[in-house]
Amino acid sequence: PIDEEVKAADDIAQKENDAYSKATVWSNVPLWAKIALILSVASMIACCGMLVAFNTHCFAEYDLMYTISEHLGGKWYNLVKPLGRYAMMLIVVSYLFLKVFQGWASGETSTILKNSSPSDETKPLYDSENPRYT
C-alpha cells in the first residue's frame, strides 16, 4: 500500500524539481546569474588550489601536544597564516555568489510553478510553449 501523504509530498517535490530544472537550463539563465555561478565555482577552485599547493603557507604547523600559549603566541587565530585567510575569504565569496544564483533560481522556479497548469506536468522541456524555457 502507498501512503497517500507521502505520495502527495513526493509529487510536490517532483514538480518543484522539474520547475527548477526548467528554470536553470543554461540558455535561459541571464548573464548576471551565469557570471555569479561561474565566479562561485572559480572562487572555490582557487581556494582549493591554494590549500593544496600552498598548505604550509596557509596554516601554521600544529601538533596534538602543542599548546596555544606556547606555540601560537597565545592567540588561537595565529594557526591561520595570511594566505590561509585569503583562502577562507574565497570560501565565503564562493558561498555568497552561489546564494545569489540560488536566489535567482528559486524566484524563477516559483514563477514557473505559479504559471504552470496541470497539463504542463507531462510536457518535456523542449516541447514547452513558453519560448523562454525551451
Buried (B, 14 or more C-beta within 10 A) or exposed (E): EEEEEEEEEEEEEEBBEBBBEBBBBEEBBEEEBEBBBEBBEBBBEBBBEBBEEBEEEBBBEBEEEEEBEEBBEEEEEEBBBEBBEBBBEBBEBBEEBBEBBBEBBEEBBBEBBEEBEEEBEEBEEEEBEEEEBE
